[in-house]
Amino acid sequence: DGEDGWDEEEEGEQEEQEEEEDAKEHIASLAERLMPRRKGMEGLDFQAREAIERMALDKLLQKDGGKGLAAAAQEAADRVREKQEEAAAPAVHPGPRDPSLPTHASVALAEAQAILAMLGRTEEEQRVLDGERAVAVKSAIMHAWDGYKQWAWGMDELAPVSKGGLKWFGLGLTLVDSLDLLWLIDEKDEFQGARDWVATELNVDQDVHVNVFETTIRVMGGLLSAYHYSHDEIFLTKAQALGDNLRSAMISPSGVPWSDAILATKQAFAPQSAPESSISEATSIQLEFKYLAHASNDESLYRLAEHSMRAVDAARAELPTEGHKQALLPMFINAETGRFNQAATITLGARGDSYYEYLLKQWLLTGKREEFYKQRYLEAVEGIKAELFRHSEPEGKAFIAELGRGVNFTPKMDHLVCYLPGSLALGVYHGLDPEGTLGHMEMARELMVTCFEFYNQTITGLSPEIAFFRVDASNSAEPPLPGASDLYVKPRDAHNILRPETVERLFYLYRVTGERVYQEWAWQIFVAFEKHAKIETGGYS
């Protein structure tokens, strides 16, 4: 009887394998039918392309829930079309605000400082309050970590609402990215448990298609941060193996990094559906690779990372722009040809942000010895001030605009851009613009107020993903209601995905200036997340 049962089990497994192979062939044929759709997705990043393809594939398969997925795919397509329309809009480039007029930031900061003064906390009262808040923040961190441990251990992401784990690359992204945080909050037992998973379970040689940028900043960055604090060699060993599998990304015909790679084969490439790298993908891997070169004493790795940055700079030199605008880069570059897509948007938001952020950090990483990065950073800030830094009307809210197709002024600002005030303050802290003649700190303060307003003026106290600003109410497509803010949100952008930029940069401003108003604003945002995003069974959504 036992033998017959075993035969039946074997037969069942064989049938399952055959069904799986048939399904793979079916999906492969459907994937071919997706090719015409991919042309319109060339301007999207790795995650967006993957999400849209998944949704379109599910629609083709006509599975349960297909209608909902099709609607989501249509919404994604609508967003692409909306971005294309914004990029093609007629150029209306307002000049700087009249300096005799007060800005929103000057008024808001004065009011906030006055409110703090009225509270009249003593030093001891403030010290006790700071301690209580620190306990609350650590509790929130552990709530998120405990949810990940319970429902998604070893997976890339926690899905807190459905209480499960999500696979992106199969590299334990959340776990690896949390190592340094666990160390900093002195949760050494939790750190050790995560360390053991890295030692025994993290496989950086698996046959998986990864985005080089995402893998570098999350996995390599997480491993190197953990090594920096703990000096545990297992983290460096894993980082070295990962770096070896990804280094081919910087070996392209032009020197500009490829966007994608297969870990097992150590092959980097540009996907057929997106032949161009975003400028963030091309210029946000050098920081980790340079630190890996330092930790590994591998000068060749440093030279490779540096060569890739110089390749991007060579492409910049070929742009037909002049003056301040030459420091602002289109958001897409081709690794094969080494040329920018001159019709692409110039943005400090998604797909453009970390180029500007990492110029400063690469200068700092090597002890301020590389003047090239200092110079490029200062040029970039001047370009931003001249072309993108503007004020709304009539309130005078500071914002960073985009240039659609490289020329068309769009008063649109991603939440992602809220890294900029912190970068400006960090530069000032390290001796750039010490006298304030270049206006770096003034710009940092003004933008920080606007980033806080992303949260402060919503009902929930949570930020939208994107906001727009009125620069000429008389010509606005959406005329303001009486008393309405110059900052407004379109329905498709009225969602929050727990981005950290504003709170992190409030920390920078507080540390650089010592002004408690930034601490109070950060606490207000934290309370809103606790109220609206916390999932009782673990995690935030």
Phi and psi in degrees as a GROMACS rama.xvg file:
@    title "Ramachandran Plot"
@    xaxis  label "Phi"
@    yaxis  label "Psi"
@TYPE xy
-60.5824  -41.6367  GLY-2
-63.7757  -44.2929  GLU-3
-60.5967  -42.4926  ASP-4
-61.2683  -40.5933  GLY-5
-63.5157  -41.8163  TRP-6
-61.6415  -41.8958  ASP-7
-63.6555  -38.853  GLU-8
-65.3303  -42.9973  GLU-9
-61.4763  -42.776  GLU-10
-63.1678  -40.3036  GLU-11
-64.274  -40.5062  GLY-12
-63.9738  -39.5859  GLU-13
-63.2474  -42.5143  GLN-14
-62.2196  -40.7676  GLU-15
-62.2992  -41.319  GLU-16
-63.5266  -41.7522  GLN-17
-63.7013  -41.7956  GLU-18
-62.9986  -39.0536  GLU-19
-64.4914  -42.4749  GLU-20
-63.3988  -42.1622  GLU-21
-60.786  -41.9406  ASP-22
-63.5038  -41.0397  ALA-23
-61.6468  -42.586  LYS-24
-63.391  -40.8675  GLU-25
-63.5202  -44.2391  HIS-26
-65.3244  -37.8614  ILE-27
-62.3409  -41.2484  ALA-28
-67.5815  -36.8838  SER-29
-68.6281  -34.7225  LEU-30
-60.955  -36.1089  ALA-31
-62.4616  -36.1058  GLU-32
-70.672  -15.6922  ARG-33
-80.0116  -16.7037  LEU-34
-53.1324  -44.9066  MET-35
-59.3344  -29.7947  PRO-36
-71.8365  -24.1805  ARG-37
-71.3615  -23.5015  ARG-38
-57.728  -39.4745  LYS-39
-76.5504  -2.58667  GLY-40
-106.607  10.6434  MET-41
-63.4775  -24.5704  GLU-42
-89.993  9.41521  GLY-43
-103.731  156.955  LEU-44
-82.7656  178.786  ASP-45
-56.553  -49.166  PHE-46
-64.1854  -42.601  GLN-47
-65.282  -43.5276  ALA-48
-60.3942  -45.3544  ARG-49
-63.1098  -42.6498  GLU-50
-64.3076  -45.4477  ALA-51
-65.477  -40.8556  ILE-52
-64.0444  -39.5184  GLU-53
-62.3409  -44.199  ARG-54
-66.0861  -42.2166  MET-55
-65.7609  -37.3087  ALA-56
-65.4463  -42.5173  LEU-57
-62.72  -34.9746  ASP-58
-64.3336  -42.5383  LYS-59
-64.3973  -37.0133  LEU-60
-72.3112  -17.7326  LEU-61
57.2919  42.4218  GLN-62
-79.8181  171.517  LYS-63
-58.4752  137.432  ASP-64
83.68  3.3439  GLY-65
-58.9374  -34.0495  GLY-66
-64.6247  -41.6718  LYS-67
-64.4612  -40.1204  GLY-68
-67.3659  -38.0317  LEU-69
-62.9913  -39.1273  ALA-70
-63.8004  -39.7757  ALA-71
-65.9141  -39.2709  ALA-72
-63.5892  -40.1585  ALA-73
-64.3237  -39.2838  GLN-74
-62.5674  -41.3677  GLU-75
-63.1887  -41.4562  ALA-76
-64.085  -38.5719  ALA-77
-62.3954  -39.2437  ASP-78
-65.0467  -41.5279  ARG-79
-59.3635  -45.4548  VAL-80
-63.805  -39.3483  ARG-81
-62.5215  -42.0798  GLU-82
-64.6606  -37.5872  LYS-83
-65.4212  -39.0686  GLN-84
-66.298  -39.5605  GLU-85
-62.0521  -41.879  GLU-86
-65.9768  -31.4453  ALA-87
-90.9035  -0.408221  ALA-88
-63.6644  151.203  ALA-89
-59.1409  143.112  PRO-90
-72.1355  122.535  ALA-91
-131.455  97.7015  VAL-92
-107.303  96.7175  HIS-93
-68.9691  150.408  PRO-94
-81.8427  178.736  GLY-95
-61.3985  154.862  PRO-96
-70.3287  149.124  ARG-97
-58.2532  117.426  ASP-98
-64.449  -14.9553  PRO-99
-77.8567  -15.0443  SER-100
-87.5804  141.631  LEU-101
-69.5384  146.58  PRO-102
-93.2875  160.55  THR-103
-58.8502  -39.1497  HIS-104
-63.536  -42.2507  ALA-105
-62.5144  -39.4565  SER-106
-70.8101  -46.5222  VAL-107
-63.656  -42.4098  ALA-108
-65.7977  -40.6919  LEU-109
-62.7415  -43.1723  ALA-110
-63.7358  -44.0458  GLU-111
-64.7562  -40.6153  ALA-112
-64.4707  -37.5869  GLN-113
-65.4959  -40.9837  ALA-114
-63.4012  -41.8826  ILE-115
-62.9423  -41.0341  LEU-116
-63.3459  -37.6682  ALA-117
-65.1456  -31.5374  MET-118
-64.4628  -33.6404  LEU-119
59.5477  39.9649  GLY-120
-67.9182  137.833  ARG-121
-77.1263  166.227  THR-122
-59.4419  -40.0405  GLU-123
-67.935  -41.8439  GLU-124
-61.8729  -40.2511  GLU-125
-66.6081  -40.2333  GLN-126
-61.6402  -43.0065  ARG-127
-65.1601  -42.8924  VAL-128
-62.7034  -43.2938  LEU-129
-59.2456  -40.5264  ASP-130
-64.2331  -42.7538  GLY-131
-64.0712  -40.328  GLU-132
-68.6136  -37.8757  ARG-133
-61.0568  -39.9687  ALA-134
-63.2203  -41.3969  VAL-135
-65.3984  -40.6838  ALA-136
-66.4371  -43.0141  VAL-137
-63.3106  -37.5373  LYS-138
-61.608  -39.3582  SER-139
-66.4468  -40.3359  ALA-140
-59.9071  -45.8732  ILE-141
-70.9262  -29.6387  MET-142
-63.1084  -43.4503  HIS-143
-66.7892  -43.259  ALA-144
-65.756  -42.1992  TRP-145
-63.1755  -38.0865  ASP-146
-63.2988  -42.1345  GLY-147
-63.5079  -43.7221  TYR-148
-61.8241  -41.8556  LYS-149
-74.4383  -40.4543  GLN-150
-109.637  -16.9034  TRP-151
-144.293  25.6517  ALA-152
-53.6485  126.632  TRP-153
83.306  -9.8895  GLY-154
-84.366  169.378  MET-155
-72.8444  -39.9727  ASP-156
-141.409  153.901  GLU-157
-91.377  133.755  LEU-158
-103.849  90.2587  ALA-159
-66.825  -32.6027  PRO-160
-70.1161  -45.7172  VAL-161
-87.4504  -3.45431  SER-162
56.6523  61.8314  LYS-163
-153.596  -176.498  GLY-164
-115.41  153.388  GLY-165
-118.827  139.739  LEU-166
-103.765  128.556  LYS-167
-111.041  -65.3066  TRP-168
-114.686  -9.39822  PHE-169
74.2414  35.1539  GLY-170
-121.67  17.0705  LEU-171
58.5246  47.4526  GLY-172
-54.4759  -48.5683  LEU-173
-63.1888  -43.7517  THR-174
-61.7518  -50.6861  LEU-175
-65.5979  -39.4989  VAL-176
-71.3447  -14.4181  ASP-177
-96.8743  -6.60094  SER-178
-57.1  -50.3915  LEU-179
-66.1148  -34.7072  ASP-180
-64.8271  -43.1069  LEU-181
-60.3595  -37.6049  LEU-182
-66.8556  -45.1363  TRP-183
-65.6348  -31.9037  LEU-184
-92.8379  11.6849  ILE-185
64.6417  35.0268  ASP-186
-97.9447  69.7879  GLU-187
-67.7675  -32.5431  LYS-188
-66.1361  -42.8694  ASP-189
-64.8125  -40.6953  GLU-190
-59.6565  -43.2697  PHE-191
-64.7579  -39.4927  GLN-192
-62.8594  -41.2434  GLY-193
-68.7557  -37.1744  ALA-194
-61.0257  -41.1078  ARG-195
-65.211  -35.74  ASP-196
-64.6301  -43.0236  TRP-197
-59.0491  -43.1353  VAL-198
-66.237  -36.9338  ALA-199
-107.031  -23.4074  THR-200
-116.774  -26.8983  GLU-201
-71.2729  116.662  LEU-202
-112.884  104.64  ASN-203
-92.7729  7.24816  VAL-204
-109.683  10.1486  ASP-205
-72.7372  158.916  GLN-206
-82.4668  81.7517  ASP-207
-138.627  142.164  VAL-208
-85.5519  120.895  HIS-209
-124.469  155.609  VAL-210
-84.5377  124.928  ASN-211
-62.9424  -44.17  VAL-212
-60.0083  -52.7458  PHE-213
-61.9164  -41.5714  GLU-214
-68.5897  -37.6293  THR-215
-68.1325  -49.2546  THR-216
-71.9177  -31.4013  ILE-217
-91.159  -50.2085  ARG-218
-86.3276  -56.2546  VAL-219
-62.6558  -43.3334  MET-220
-60.6994  -41.7753  GLY-221
-64.4545  -42.4795  GLY-222
-65.048  -43.8307  LEU-223
-69.939  -35.7846  LEU-224
-63.7669  -42.3459  SER-225
-63.8483  -39.3969  ALA-226
-65.6162  -41.2242  TYR-227
-58.1768  -41.9328  HIS-228
-80.9624  -44.4806  TYR-229
-94.2256  -21.1636  SER-230
59.6036  22.0787  HIS-231
-80.5741  120.906  ASP-232
-64.265  -22.1561  GLU-233
-61.8434  -34.4255  ILE-234
-68.8657  -41.2671  PHE-235
-67.2018  -40.2698  LEU-236
-60.3484  -45.8659  THR-237
-66.0261  -39.661  LYS-238
-64.871  -39.0122  ALA-239
-63.8363  -42.188  GLN-240
-65.3439  -41.3111  ALA-241
-65.9531  -43.323  LEU-242
-60.4482  -37.9156  GLY-243
-64.0669  -35.7294  ASP-244
-77.7129  -20.091  ASN-245
-105.263  -11.4286  LEU-246
-62.8394  -24.2877  ARG-247
-63.7058  -17.2227  SER-248
-61.4007  -27.4256  ALA-249
-95.5208  7.55009  MET-250
-112.133  77.6556  ILE-251
-114.249  168.265  SER-252
-55.6911  -32.8747  PRO-253
-97.8513  -17.2435  SER-254
94.0362  -17.1607  GLY-255
-71.2489  129.652  VAL-256
-61.2342  141.301  PRO-257
-69.0743  158.124  TRP-258
-89.4148  -27.0066  SER-259
-129.764  162.568  ASP-260
-157.506  159.465  ALA-261
-107.136  119.906  ILE-262
-62.6097  -46.6708  LEU-263
-62.8072  -37.6837  ALA-264
-95.307  -7.23035  THR-265
59.5592  33.1083  LYS-266
-107.702  127.811  GLN-267
-109.473  153.236  ALA-268
-167.427  172.882  PHE-269
-105.945  127.353  ALA-270
-60.205  149.62  PRO-271
-59.746  -33.4317  GLN-272
-77.0023  -12.5702  SER-273
-150.543  82.0009  ALA-274
-70.8428  -9.69813  PRO-275
-107.898  147.627  GLU-276
-89.8524  144.697  SER-277
-73.2541  157.149  SER-278
-65.5829  -28.784  ILE-279
-66.5148  -43.2179  SER-280
-61.7719  -37.5095  GLU-281
-78.5135  -22.9207  ALA-282
-125.096  13.638  THR-283
-118.798  20.7446  SER-284
-112.756  -13.2409  ILE-285
-69.2613  -33.481  GLN-286
-59.5118  -48.8162  LEU-287
-68.6961  -41.4316  GLU-288
-66.1196  -35.3134  PHE-289
-69.291  -38.2646  LYS-290
-68.6284  -38.0037  TYR-291
-61.7234  -40.5983  LEU-292
-60.404  -42.1132  ALA-293
-64.9173  -48.3012  HIS-294
-66.5775  -30.1581  ALA-295
-95.3864  -4.78776  SER-296
56.3265  44.2988  ASN-297
-115.502  91.763  ASP-298
-65.1424  -30.1393  GLU-299
-63.9086  -33.4976  SER-300
-69.0853  -38.5107  LEU-301
-63.516  -45.6374  TYR-302
-62.0169  -37.2438  ARG-303
-64.846  -45.3277  LEU-304
-63.89  -41.5317  ALA-305
-66.899  -40.0851  GLU-306
-59.9653  -38.3197  HIS-307
-66.5381  -36.7156  SER-308
-68.552  -39.3997  MET-309
-68.0377  -29.6266  ARG-310
-65.8045  -40.2152  ALA-311
-65.276  -40.1497  VAL-312
-66.4191  -34.2128  ASP-313
-65.1187  -37.9617  ALA-314
-66.2863  -36.676  ALA-315
-61.4001  -39.9668  ARG-316
-64.4201  -22.7131  ALA-317
-88.424  -5.98425  GLU-318
-67.8805  141.956  LEU-319
-81.8672  27.8115  PRO-320
-98.1169  160.325  THR-321
-133.26  164.354  GLU-322
64.4751  -144.74  GLY-323
-61.3402  -32.1169  HIS-324
-66.371  -20.6603  LYS-325
-65.3123  -20.6826  GLN-326
-83.0475  -6.02797  ALA-327
-106.447  125.472  LEU-328
-104.135  139.647  LEU-329
-57.7307  154.083  PRO-330
-80.1742  -6.03679  MET-331
-129.265  141.12  PHE-332
-139.752  145.077  ILE-333
-97.3232  120.756  ASN-334
-71.2544  -24.3655  ALA-335
-72.5043  -48.8693  GLU-336
-94.5097  -20.8336  THR-337
73.0257  25.8722  GLY-338
-120.661  145.545  ARG-339
-76.2875  150.909  PHE-340
-82.6994  101.38  ASN-341
-69.8433  -12.9772  GLN-342
-89.4442  -0.937403  ALA-343
-79.5381  157.379  ALA-344
-67.0172  143.757  THR-345
-96.864  119.329  ILE-346
-147.053  150.544  THR-347
-101.654  7.89829  LEU-348
-95.814  -145.741  GLY-349
-53.1848  132.572  ALA-350
76.4208  -0.432255  ARG-351
-129.57  -16.2981  GLY-352
-59.6819  -53.8053  ASP-353
-75.3493  -11.6478  SER-354
-56.7035  -48.913  TYR-355
-71.5361  -39.5648  TYR-356
-63.9254  -40.0565  GLU-357
-82.0873  -15.3172  TYR-358
-58.4017  -48.7342  LEU-359
-64.5409  -44.5409  LEU-360
-69.057  -30.7632  LYS-361
-70.2639  -33.1812  GLN-362
-64.3795  -42.8779  TRP-363
-71.293  -35.428  LEU-364
-57.2766  -38.4235  LEU-365
-101.249  33.2711  THR-366
66.8495  31.3475  GLY-367
61.2269  29.5586  LYS-368
-96.1134  -12.5428  ARG-369
-101.667  92.9542  GLU-370
-62.1205  -25.6803  GLU-371
-54.2658  -46.3272  PHE-372
-73.0993  -36.6109  TYR-373
-60.4815  -45.4561  LYS-374
-64.951  -43.9901  GLN-375
-64.7335  -37.1747  ARG-376
-64.3833  -47.528  TYR-377
-63.0109  -39.4739  LEU-378
-63.4792  -40.7447  GLU-379
-62.8747  -42.7968  ALA-380
-63.7256  -40.4684  VAL-381
-64.0511  -39.6022  GLU-382
-64.1189  -41.0575  GLY-383
-62.5428  -45.6486  ILE-384
-60.5892  -42.0554  LYS-385
-74.7325  -36.2235  ALA-386
-109.506  -29.593  GLU-387
-119.828  -26.2489  LEU-388
-80.7997  113.05  PHE-389
-139.897  174.524  ARG-390
-122.967  143.937  HIS-391
-73.4441  166.735  SER-392
-130.165  133.923  GLU-393
-97.0985  -3.6969  PRO-394
-74.3365  -26.3385  GLU-395
80.6907  34.5634  GLY-396
-77.2463  128.065  LYS-397
-74.7161  142.777  ALA-398
-154.883  166.788  PHE-399
-111.867  117.117  ILE-400
-84.6999  178.285  ALA-401
-119.08  159.213  GLU-402
-116.979  99.8546  LEU-403
-64.1938  135.626  GLY-404
55.8228  20.2007  ARG-405
82.6313  -4.3908  GLY-406
-135.771  -28.6002  VAL-407
-88.3128  113.722  ASN-408
-66.3553  125.045  PHE-409
-126.275  116.372  THR-410
-77.8062  61.4076  PRO-411
-124.051  135.23  LYS-412
-136.489  121.491  MET-413
-72.9983  151.229  ASP-414
-58.3155  -31.9286  HIS-415
-54.6331  -29.8954  LEU-416
-66.3576  -12.4167  VAL-417
-70.7922  1.95156  CYS-418
-70.5922  -26.3234  TYR-419
-62.7243  -45.407  LEU-420
-59.1553  -34.732  PRO-421
-67.9352  -40.3569  GLY-422
-63.2279  -43.1611  SER-423
-60.96  -44.0102  LEU-424
-65.7902  -38.4592  ALA-425
-63.5632  -40.4656  LEU-426
-62.2222  -43.0211  GLY-427
-62.5066  -42.4112  VAL-428
-58.6211  -34.0173  TYR-429
-95.9174  21.783  HIS-430
96.7204  5.39735  GLY-431
-89.3967  131.229  LEU-432
55.3419  52.4911  ASP-433
-66.3058  -28.2669  PRO-434
-89.9802  -7.51187  GLU-435
80.86  9.04902  GLY-436
-68.3982  -25.7188  THR-437
-88.9778  -9.40582  LEU-438
77.5065  19.8735  GLY-439
-64.3044  -46.5202  HIS-440
-71.2147  -36.0731  MET-441
-62.2301  -43.012  GLU-442
-65.7701  -39.7122  MET-443
-59.3147  -45.6438  ALA-444
-63.3681  -44.052  ARG-445
-64.5071  -44.997  GLU-446
-67.967  -32.7935  LEU-447
-65.1549  -37.381  MET-448
-62.6198  -44.9158  VAL-449
-62.2443  -41.8726  THR-450
-63.2526  -36.5489  CYS-451
-65.7446  -38.0052  PHE-452
-65.0317  -26.272  GLU-453
-51.2578  -36.7453  PHE-454
-90.9573  -46.4698  TYR-455
-64.1576  -29.275  ASN-456
-96.5694  5.94643  GLN-457
-94.2745  158.781  THR-458
-64.1958  -39.27  ILE-459
-82.7786  -16.8366  THR-460
81.254  11.0231  GLY-461
-108.344  148.865  LEU-462
-81.0768  147.668  SER-463
-76.0298  168.07  PRO-464
-74.1275  -34.0587  GLU-465
-142.074  144.612  ILE-466
-130.284  154.197  ALA-467
-116.997  158.799  PHE-468
-130.371  139.69  PHE-469
-84.108  124.447  ARG-470
-109.615  -16.0644  VAL-471
-153.223  90.3891  ASP-472
-57.4756  -30.1611  ALA-473
-69.0482  -25.5488  SER-474
-107.526  8.0414  ASN-475
-68.9214  140.308  SER-476
-68.4269  -22.1289  ALA-477
-125.527  84.4625  GLU-478
-59.1738  138.458  PRO-479
-71.107  147.103  PRO-480
-75.0496  158.953  LEU-481
-56.3367  128.945  PRO-482
80.1776  1.17096  GLY-483
-73.2721  152.536  ALA-484
-76.1091  152.634  SER-485
-67.6835  -23.2513  ASP-486
-90.6113  120.751  LEU-487
-134.723  159.14  TYR-488
-122.755  132.262  VAL-489
-82.4873  149.948  LYS-490
-52.2398  -39.4241  PRO-491
-69.4309  -16.9095  ARG-492
-101.61  1.39714  ASP-493
-84.2431  56.252  ALA-494
-140.469  154.821  HIS-495
-121.495  131.22  ASN-496
-117.486  33.4521  ILE-497
61.6811  39.0278  LEU-498
-71.1967  146.78  ARG-499
-95.9206  -8.47789  PRO-500
-55.5883  -47.7287  GLU-501
-65.6274  -47.4307  THR-502
-64.903  -40.9067  VAL-503
-62.2423  -41.9343  GLU-504
-74.0795  -27.8447  ARG-505
-61.883  -36.5574  LEU-506
-61.6803  -45.7332  PHE-507
-57.5884  -50.3456  TYR-508
-61.5011  -39.2438  LEU-509
-64.6384  -44.9268  TYR-510
-67.5364  -37.001  ARG-511
-75.1548  -41.102  VAL-512
-97.524  -24.335  THR-513
75.9329  6.62533  GLY-514
-86.4958  123.175  GLU-515
-72.2981  -12.7207  ARG-516
-58.4148  -36.0608  VAL-517
-69.8232  -34.3678  TYR-518
-65.5039  -42.0301  GLN-519
-65.0835  -40.7535  GLU-520
-65.0791  -40.6328  TRP-521
-62.713  -39.9861  ALA-522
-65.306  -40.2069  TRP-523
-59.0954  -42.0973  GLN-524
-67.1997  -41.8194  ILE-525
-58.4497  -44.055  PHE-526
-62.0821  -38.3093  VAL-527
-64.8553  -41.1714  ALA-528
-62.5663  -42.5087  PHE-529
-61.5511  -38.0821  GLU-530
-74.9198  -41.9105  LYS-531
-107.781  -21.1265  HIS-532
-111.138  -10.6798  ALA-533
-75.7223  130.328  LYS-534
-103.124  124.626  ILE-535
-59.5589  -30.9897  GLU-536
-84.6042  5.06241  THR-537
122.968  131.361  GLY-538
92.8298  178.727  GLY-539
-133.011  149.783  TYR-540
